[in-house]
Structures are given as structure tokens and as C-alpha cells.
């Protein structure tokens, strides 16, 4: 079982999002405890972060350290032309 940890930046971004969307994002992030067997997760190449989780119109960027079983949520962004 993995532990999900939010960075200060990601927590701040979640507070700025509508409560309904924020709750949905948190629920999906909690499912990341089952990494690497998760749906809507894509490994990224040539990007600052290792993975991306798709939640509606939002993208959650995170890193996964399989050795110590920690999923670190780095950023939460609304999907648009500047997301990637």
C-alpha cells in the first residue's frame, strides 16, 4: 500500500478549485494508493513530473517512488493549452 502526500503547492491549488471539483480530485488521488495499478494514469516523457492523473477537466501531476511507496502530488491544473 502506498501513501499519498500533497506538496504545499498542490494543496494551495486544490483550495482555489471549486469544492465539488476539489473533492473529486482528492477522491481520485486517494485511489493512487494502489499504484502502479491505477486507471487514468499516464507515464510522462520529457516532463518535469513522472505521471499524470486525469480527473475530468483537471490534470494531477505526481511522482511515484516505488521503493518507499510514496505518491507525491506535485501540481493540480485545469486542462488547457498551457497545462503541459
N, CA, C and O atoms as a printed pandas DataFrame, in Angstrom:
     atom_number atom_name residue_name chain_id  residue_number  x_coord  y_coord  z_coord
0              1         N          UNK        A               1    0.834   -1.173    0.000
1              2        CA          UNK        A               1    0.000    0.000    0.000
2              3         C          UNK        A               1    0.882    1.241    0.000
3              4         O          UNK        A               1    1.867    1.308    0.736
4              5         N          UNK        A               2    0.536    2.208   -0.810
5              6        CA          UNK        A               2    1.308    3.445   -0.935
6              7         C          UNK        A               2    0.673    4.558   -0.109
7              8         O          UNK        A               2   -0.506    4.500    0.240
8              9         N          UNK        A               3    1.466    5.554    0.190
9             10        CA          UNK        A               3    0.997    6.733    0.901
10            11         C          UNK        A               3    0.927    7.895   -0.092
11            12         O          UNK        A               3    1.847    8.093   -0.885
12            13         N          UNK        A               4   -0.162    8.658   -0.047
13            14        CA          UNK        A               4   -0.323    9.818   -0.919
14            15         C          UNK        A               4   -0.003   11.074   -0.113
15            16         O          UNK        A               4   -0.593   11.309    0.942
16            17         N          UNK        A               5    0.944   11.887   -0.621
17            18        CA          UNK        A               5    1.381   13.106    0.054
18            19         C          UNK        A               5    1.203   14.271   -0.912
19            20         O          UNK        A               5    1.570   14.175   -2.083
20            21         N          UNK        A               6    0.641   15.367   -0.420
21            22        CA          UNK        A               6    0.451   16.576   -1.228
22            23         C          UNK        A               6    1.546   17.582   -0.901
23            24         O          UNK        A               6    1.864   17.804    0.267
24            25         N          UNK        A               7    2.121   18.189   -1.933
25            26        CA          UNK        A               7    3.062   19.278   -1.687
26            27         C          UNK        A               7    2.263   20.520   -1.292
27            28         O          UNK        A               7    1.047   20.569   -1.477
28            29         N          UNK        A               8    2.946   21.507   -0.755
29            30        CA          UNK        A               8    2.290   22.754   -0.362
30            31         C          UNK        A               8    1.645   23.421   -1.577
31            32         O          UNK        A               8    0.543   23.962   -1.482
32            33         N          UNK        A               9    2.327   23.382   -2.704
33            34        CA          UNK        A               9    1.821   23.991   -3.942
34            35         C          UNK        A               9    0.530   23.313   -4.395
35            36         O          UNK        A               9   -0.430   23.989   -4.765
36            37         N          UNK        A              10    0.505   21.978   -4.366
37            38        CA          UNK        A              10   -0.684   21.237   -4.795
38            39         C          UNK        A              10   -1.853   21.501   -3.853
39            40         O          UNK        A              10   -2.985   21.659   -4.310
40            41         N          UNK        A              11   -1.601   21.551   -2.556
41            42        CA          UNK        A              11   -2.664   21.822   -1.587
42            43         C          UNK        A              11   -3.261   23.206   -1.818
43            44         O          UNK        A              11   -4.475   23.385   -1.727
44            45         N          UNK        A              12   -2.409   24.185   -2.115
45            46        CA          UNK        A              12   -2.884   25.541   -2.385
46            47         C          UNK        A              12   -3.731   25.570   -3.657
47            48         O          UNK        A              12   -4.765   26.236   -3.701
48            49         N          UNK        A              13   -3.291   24.844   -4.697
49            50        CA          UNK        A              13   -4.056   24.793   -5.939
50            51         C          UNK        A              13   -5.411   24.128   -5.715
51            52         O          UNK        A              13   -6.404   24.549   -6.308
52            53         N          UNK        A              14   -5.471   23.109   -4.880
53            54        CA          UNK        A              14   -6.737   22.438   -4.587
54            55         C          UNK        A              14   -7.699   23.360   -3.842
55            56         O          UNK        A              14   -8.907   23.307   -4.072
56            57         N          UNK        A              15   -7.178   24.202   -2.955
57            58        CA          UNK        A              15   -8.041   25.137   -2.224
58            59         C          UNK        A              15   -8.678   26.165   -3.143
59            60         O          UNK        A              15   -9.765   26.664   -2.851
60            61         N          UNK        A              16   -8.017   26.492   -4.253
61            62        CA          UNK        A              16   -8.535   27.500   -5.189
62            63         C          UNK        A              16   -9.579   26.939   -6.154
63            64         O          UNK        A              16  -10.276   27.703   -6.822
64            65         N          UNK        A              17   -9.690   25.638   -6.231
65            66        CA          UNK        A              17  -10.639   24.986   -7.143
66            67         C          UNK        A              17  -11.999   24.891   -6.452
67            68         O          UNK        A              17  -12.081   24.848   -5.224
68            69         N          UNK        A              18  -13.067   24.858   -7.256
69            70        CA          UNK        A              18  -14.417   24.696   -6.715
70            71         C          UNK        A              18  -14.474   23.471   -5.811
71            72         O          UNK        A              18  -13.855   22.455   -6.125
72            73         N          UNK        A              19  -15.204   23.539   -4.693
73            74        CA          UNK        A              19  -15.252   22.423   -3.741
74            75         C          UNK        A              19  -15.678   21.082   -4.348
75            76         O          UNK        A              19  -15.156   20.037   -3.960
76            77         N          UNK        A              20  -16.611   21.105   -5.286
77            78        CA          UNK        A              20  -17.061   19.857   -5.916
78            79         C          UNK        A              20  -15.916   19.213   -6.694
79            80         O          UNK        A              20  -15.691   18.007   -6.594
80            81         N          UNK        A              21  -15.197   20.024   -7.468
81            82        CA          UNK        A              21  -14.076   19.509   -8.239
82            83         C          UNK        A              21  -12.929   19.080   -7.334
83            84         O          UNK        A              21  -12.286   18.060   -7.581
84            85         N          UNK        A              22  -12.676   19.850   -6.296
85            86        CA          UNK        A              22  -11.604   19.530   -5.365
86            87         C          UNK        A              22  -11.851   18.184   -4.685
87            88         O          UNK        A              22  -10.925   17.391   -4.511
88            89         N          UNK        A              23  -13.091   17.934   -4.305
89            90        CA          UNK        A              23  -13.432   16.664   -3.662
90            91         C          UNK        A              23  -13.231   15.498   -4.625
91            92         O          UNK        A              23  -12.711   14.451   -4.239
92            93         N          UNK        A              24  -13.644   15.681   -5.881
93            94        CA          UNK        A              24  -13.467   14.624   -6.883
94            95         C          UNK        A              24  -11.985   14.336   -7.108
95            96         O          UNK        A              24  -11.587   13.179   -7.246
96            97         N          UNK        A              25  -11.179   15.382   -7.145
97            98        CA          UNK        A              25   -9.732   15.217   -7.351
98            99         C          UNK        A              25   -9.117   14.481   -6.162
99           100         O          UNK        A              25   -8.304   13.576   -6.348
100          101         N          UNK        A              26   -9.493   14.857   -4.959
101          102        CA          UNK        A              26   -8.960   14.183   -3.765
102          103         C          UNK        A              26   -9.359   12.710   -3.734
103          104         O          UNK        A              26   -8.557   11.851   -3.366
104          105         N          UNK        A              27  -10.609   12.422   -4.126
105          106        CA          UNK        A              27  -11.053   11.022   -4.160
106          107         C          UNK        A              27  -10.223   10.199   -5.140
107          108         O          UNK        A              27   -9.831    9.073   -4.833
108          109         N          UNK        A              28   -9.955   10.758   -6.316
109          110        CA          UNK        A              28   -9.146   10.045   -7.305
110          111         C          UNK        A              28   -7.700    9.915   -6.851
111          112         O          UNK        A              28   -7.060    8.894   -7.103
112          113         N          UNK        A              29   -7.182   10.935   -6.186
113          114        CA          UNK        A              29   -5.809   10.866   -5.679
114          115         C          UNK        A              29   -5.675    9.791   -4.607
115          116         O          UNK        A              29   -4.638    9.134   -4.513
116          117         N          UNK        A              30   -6.716    9.608   -3.800
117          118        CA          UNK        A              30   -6.676    8.566   -2.775
118          119         C          UNK        A              30   -6.602    7.175   -3.388
119          120         O          UNK        A              30   -6.103    6.245   -2.755
120          121         N          UNK        A              31   -7.087    7.026   -4.598
121          122        CA          UNK        A              31   -7.008    5.735   -5.290
122          123         C          UNK        A              31   -5.593    5.417   -5.747
123          124         O          UNK        A              31   -5.299    4.284   -6.129
124          125         N          UNK        A              32   -4.711    6.421   -5.709
125          126        CA          UNK        A              32   -3.326    6.204   -6.115
126          127         C          UNK        A              32   -2.554    5.355   -5.111
127          128         O          UNK        A              32   -1.390    5.032   -5.346
128          129         N          UNK        A              33   -3.176    4.994   -4.012
129          130        CA          UNK        A              33   -2.511    4.095   -3.066
130          131         C          UNK        A              33   -2.271    2.737   -3.710
131          132         O          UNK        A              33   -1.440    1.962   -3.235
132          133         N          UNK        A              34   -2.988    2.446   -4.782
133          134        CA          UNK        A              34   -2.816    1.188   -5.497
134          135         C          UNK        A              34   -1.817    1.262   -6.642
135          136         O          UNK        A              34   -1.773    0.361   -7.480
136          137         N          UNK        A              35   -1.012    2.323   -6.692
137          138        CA          UNK        A              35   -0.018    2.458   -7.768
138          139         C          UNK        A              35    0.862    1.225   -7.789
139          140         O          UNK        A              35    1.213    0.738   -6.714
140          141         N          UNK        A              36    1.235    0.698   -8.908
141          142        CA          UNK        A              36    1.089    1.206  -10.272
142          143         C          UNK        A              36   -0.156    0.717  -10.998
143          144         O          UNK        A              36   -0.275    0.950  -12.201
144          145         N          UNK        A              37   -1.086    0.053  -10.326
145          146        CA          UNK        A              37   -2.281   -0.479  -10.977
146          147         C          UNK        A              37   -3.455    0.478  -10.814
147          148         O          UNK        A              37   -4.408    0.172  -10.098
148          149         N          UNK        A              38   -3.397    1.629  -11.468
149          150        CA          UNK        A              38   -4.439    2.648  -11.368
150          151         C          UNK        A              38   -4.920    3.033  -12.765
151          152         O          UNK        A              38   -4.170    2.963  -13.739
152          153         N          UNK        A              39   -6.183    3.440  -12.843
153          154        CA          UNK        A              39   -6.724    3.881  -14.125
154          155         C          UNK        A              39   -6.551    5.386  -14.275
155          156         O          UNK        A              39   -6.377    6.099  -13.287
156          157         N          UNK        A              40   -6.600    5.862  -15.504
157          158        CA          UNK        A              40   -6.452    7.279  -15.862
158          159         C          UNK        A              40   -5.085    7.849  -15.506
159          160         O          UNK        A              40   -4.942    9.061  -15.348
160          161         N          UNK        A              41   -4.082    6.990  -15.379
161          162        CA          UNK        A              41   -2.721    7.425  -15.082
162          163         C          UNK        A              41   -1.862    7.166  -16.304
163          164         O          UNK        A              41   -1.928    6.096  -16.910
164          165         N          UNK        A              42   -1.056    8.151  -16.660
165          166        CA          UNK        A              42   -0.176    8.012  -17.804
166          167         C          UNK        A              42    1.235    8.429  -17.407
167          168         O          UNK        A              42    1.432    9.455  -16.756
168          169         N          UNK        A              43    2.201    7.630  -17.801
169          170        CA          UNK        A              43    3.603    7.992  -17.577
170          171         C          UNK        A              43    3.972    9.084  -18.578
171          172         O          UNK        A              43    3.620    9.000  -19.755
172          173         N          UNK        A              44    4.673   10.095  -18.113
173          174        CA          UNK        A              44    5.055   11.218  -18.962
174          175         C          UNK        A              44    6.525   11.110  -19.353
175          176         O          UNK        A              44    7.359   10.651  -18.574
176          177         N          UNK        A              45    6.817   11.536  -20.556
177          178        CA          UNK        A              45    8.207   11.591  -21.015
178          179         C          UNK        A              45    8.558   13.041  -21.295
179          180         O          UNK        A              45    7.705   13.816  -21.728
180          181         N          UNK        A              46    9.793   13.410  -21.053
181          182        CA          UNK        A              46   10.266   14.785  -21.255
182          183         C          UNK        A              46    9.396   15.798  -20.518
183          184         O          UNK        A              46    9.035   16.838  -21.069
184          185         N          UNK        A              47    9.068   15.489  -19.282
185          186        CA          UNK        A              47    8.237   16.369  -18.466
186          187         C          UNK        A              47    8.844   16.456  -17.074
187          188         O          UNK        A              47    9.608   15.582  -16.663
188          189         N          UNK        A              48    8.500   17.505  -16.361
189          190        CA          UNK        A              48    9.042   17.729  -15.021
190          191         C          UNK        A              48    8.627   16.635  -14.034
191          192         O          UNK        A              48    9.374   16.312  -13.110
192          193         N          UNK        A              49    7.442   16.070  -14.233
193          194        CA          UNK        A              49    6.922   15.053  -13.327
194          195         C          UNK        A              49    6.835   13.704  -14.033
195          196         O          UNK        A              49    6.844   13.642  -15.263
196          197         N          UNK        A              50    6.750   12.624  -13.257
197          198        CA          UNK        A              50    6.768   11.278  -13.827
198          199         C          UNK        A              50    5.421   10.843  -14.393
199          200         O          UNK        A              50    5.375   10.171  -15.423
200          201         N          UNK        A              51    4.317   11.218  -13.732
201          202        CA          UNK        A              51    2.994   10.730  -14.109
202          203         C          UNK        A              51    1.979   11.850  -14.117
203          204         O          UNK        A              51    2.193   12.931  -13.568
204          205         N          UNK        A              52    0.848   11.544  -14.772
205          206        CA          UNK        A              52   -0.291   12.450  -14.797
206          207         C          UNK        A              52   -1.546   11.633  -14.570
207          208         O          UNK        A              52   -1.713   10.553  -15.134
208          209         N          UNK        A              53   -2.433   12.168  -13.729
209          210        CA          UNK        A              53   -3.736   11.566  -13.458
210          211         C          UNK        A              53   -4.790   12.474  -14.058
211          212         O          UNK        A              53   -4.776   13.685  -13.837
212          213         N          UNK        A              54   -5.696   11.894  -14.811
213          214        CA          UNK        A              54   -6.763   12.665  -15.451
214          215         C          UNK        A              54   -8.018   12.587  -14.590
215          216         O          UNK        A              54   -8.498   11.495  -14.283
216          217         N          UNK        A              55   -8.555   13.755  -14.197
217          218        CA          UNK        A              55   -9.790   13.837  -13.418
218          219         C          UNK        A              55  -10.660   14.906  -14.059
219          220         O          UNK        A              55  -10.497   16.091  -13.768
220          221         N          UNK        A              56  -11.577   14.506  -14.924
221          222        CA          UNK        A              56  -12.431   15.466  -15.621
222          223         C          UNK        A              56  -11.598   16.424  -16.446
223          224         O          UNK        A              56  -10.798   15.996  -17.278
224          225         N          UNK        A              57  -11.778   17.727  -16.220
225          226        CA          UNK        A              57  -11.010   18.752  -16.933
226          227         C          UNK        A              57   -9.734   19.134  -16.202
227          228         O          UNK        A              57   -9.092   20.124  -16.551
228          229         N          UNK        A              58   -9.366   18.372  -15.209
229          230        CA          UNK        A              58   -8.173   18.674  -14.435
230          231         C          UNK        A              58   -7.119   17.595  -14.622
231          232         O          UNK        A              58   -7.431   16.443  -14.925
232          233         N          UNK        A              59   -5.862   17.992  -14.436
233          234        CA          UNK        A              59   -4.741   17.071  -14.522
234          235         C          UNK        A              59   -3.940   17.190  -13.232
235          236         O          UNK        A              59   -3.609   18.285  -12.779
236          237         N          UNK        A              60   -3.642   16.041  -12.660
237          238        CA          UNK        A              60   -2.861   15.987  -11.432
238          239         C          UNK        A              60   -1.501   15.416  -11.799
239          240         O          UNK        A              60   -1.406   14.288  -12.282
240          241         N          UNK        A              61   -0.466   16.182  -11.573
241          242        CA          UNK        A              61    0.895   15.731  -11.887
242          243         C          UNK        A              61    1.540   15.230  -10.601
243          244         O          UNK        A              61    1.477   15.882   -9.559
244          245         N          UNK        A              62    2.164   14.054  -10.697
245          246        CA          UNK        A              62    2.758   13.488   -9.492
246          247         C          UNK        A              62    3.962   12.628   -9.814
247          248         O          UNK        A              62    4.187   12.221  -10.954
248          249         N          UNK        A              63    4.730   12.368   -8.761
249          250        CA          UNK        A              63    5.879   11.471   -8.835
250          251         C          UNK        A              63    5.590   10.273   -7.951
251          252         O          UNK        A              63    4.887   10.385   -6.946
252          253         N          UNK        A              64    6.135    9.129   -8.327
253          254        CA          UNK        A              64    5.913    7.903   -7.567
254          255         C          UNK        A              64    7.253    7.263   -7.256
255          256         O          UNK        A              64    8.027    6.947   -8.159
256          257         N          UNK        A              65    7.516    7.077   -5.987
257          258        CA          UNK        A              65    8.733    6.404   -5.553
258          259         C          UNK        A              65    8.334    5.010   -5.086
259          260         O          UNK        A              65    7.886    4.829   -3.953
260          261         N          UNK        A              66    8.498    4.041   -5.954
261          262        CA          UNK        A              66    8.099    2.677   -5.660
262          263         C          UNK        A              66    8.911    2.023   -4.564
263          264         O          UNK        A              66    8.435    1.088   -3.919
264          265         N          UNK        A              67   10.126    2.493   -4.338
265          266        CA          UNK        A              67   10.985    1.874   -3.328
266          267         C          UNK        A              67   10.448    2.115   -1.914
267          268         O          UNK        A              67   10.466    1.211   -1.078
268          269         N          UNK        A              68    9.972    3.334   -1.651
269          270        CA          UNK        A              68    9.457    3.614   -0.317
270          271         C          UNK        A              68    7.948    3.837   -0.316
271          272         O          UNK        A              68    7.389    4.271    0.690
272          273         N          UNK        A              69    7.296    3.549   -1.414
273          274        CA          UNK        A              69    5.831    3.543   -1.531
274          275         C          UNK        A              69    5.183    4.883   -1.204
275          276         O          UNK        A              69    4.250    4.943   -0.404
276          277         N          UNK        A              70    5.676    5.963   -1.823
277          278        CA          UNK        A              70    5.085    7.286   -1.623
278          279         C          UNK        A              70    4.701    7.878   -2.977
279          280         O          UNK        A              70    5.511    7.920   -3.903
280          281         N          UNK        A              71    3.455    8.333   -3.075
281          282        CA          UNK        A              71    2.976    9.073   -4.236
282          283         C          UNK        A              71    2.929   10.536   -3.813
283          284         O          UNK        A              71    2.198   10.886   -2.887
284          285         N          UNK        A              72    3.697   11.393   -4.478
285          286        CA          UNK        A              72    3.752   12.808   -4.127
286          287         C          UNK        A              72    2.990   13.615   -5.166
287          288         O          UNK        A              72    3.409   13.701   -6.321
288          289         N          UNK        A              73    1.875   14.206   -4.760
289          290        CA          UNK        A              73    1.076   15.045   -5.650
290          291         C          UNK        A              73    1.789   16.389   -5.744
291          292         O          UNK        A              73    1.937   17.091   -4.743
292          293         N          UNK        A              74    2.227   16.745   -6.945
293          294        CA          UNK        A              74    3.024   17.955   -7.142
294          295         C          UNK        A              74    2.189   19.153   -7.581
295          296         O          UNK        A              74    2.343   20.243   -7.031
296          297         N          UNK        A              75    1.308   18.969   -8.563
297          298        CA          UNK        A              75    0.517   20.082   -9.090
298          299         C          UNK        A              75   -0.850   19.605   -9.529
299          300         O          UNK        A              75   -1.031   18.450   -9.916
300          301         N          UNK        A              76   -1.829   20.530   -9.462
301          302        CA          UNK        A              76   -3.169   20.286   -9.964
302          303         C          UNK        A              76   -3.490   21.446  -10.887
303          304         O          UNK        A              76   -3.479   22.600  -10.460
304          305         N          UNK        A              77   -3.777   21.149  -12.155
305          306        CA          UNK        A              77   -4.039   22.218  -13.127
306          307         C          UNK        A              77   -5.278   21.902  -13.943
307          308         O          UNK        A              77   -5.570   20.744  -14.240
308          309         N          UNK        A              78   -6.005   22.961  -14.301
309          310        CA          UNK        A              78   -7.127   22.802  -15.213
310          311         C          UNK        A              78   -6.564   22.570  -16.607
311          312         O          UNK        A              78   -5.598   23.219  -17.008
312          313         N          UNK        A              79   -7.156   21.660  -17.331
313          314        CA          UNK        A              79   -6.648   21.312  -18.658
314          315         C          UNK        A              79   -6.920   22.450  -19.628
315          316         O          UNK        A              79   -8.068   22.847  -19.829
316          317         N          UNK        A              80   -5.851   22.972  -20.231
317          318        CA          UNK        A              80   -5.942   23.951  -21.300
318          319         C          UNK        A              80   -4.642   23.898  -22.100
319          320         O          UNK        A              80   -3.851   22.969  -21.939
320          321         N          UNK        A              81   -4.423   24.880  -22.950
321          322        CA          UNK        A              81   -3.246   24.836  -23.824
322          323         C          UNK        A              81   -1.934   25.034  -23.062
323          324         O          UNK        A              81   -0.868   24.742  -23.605
324          325         N          UNK        A              82   -1.983   25.520  -21.823
325          326        CA          UNK        A              82   -0.760   25.742  -21.037
326          327         C          UNK        A              82   -0.503   24.637  -20.015
327          328         O          UNK        A              82    0.473   24.722  -19.271
328          329         N          UNK        A              83   -1.331   23.621  -19.954
329          330        CA          UNK        A              83   -1.197   22.579  -18.938
330          331         C          UNK        A              83    0.117   21.838  -19.056
331          332         O          UNK        A              83    0.787   21.602  -18.050
332          333         N          UNK        A              84    0.498   21.465  -20.273
333          334        CA          UNK        A              84    1.713   20.696  -20.470
334          335         C          UNK        A              84    2.802   21.611  -20.969
335          336         O          UNK        A              84    3.925   21.164  -21.204
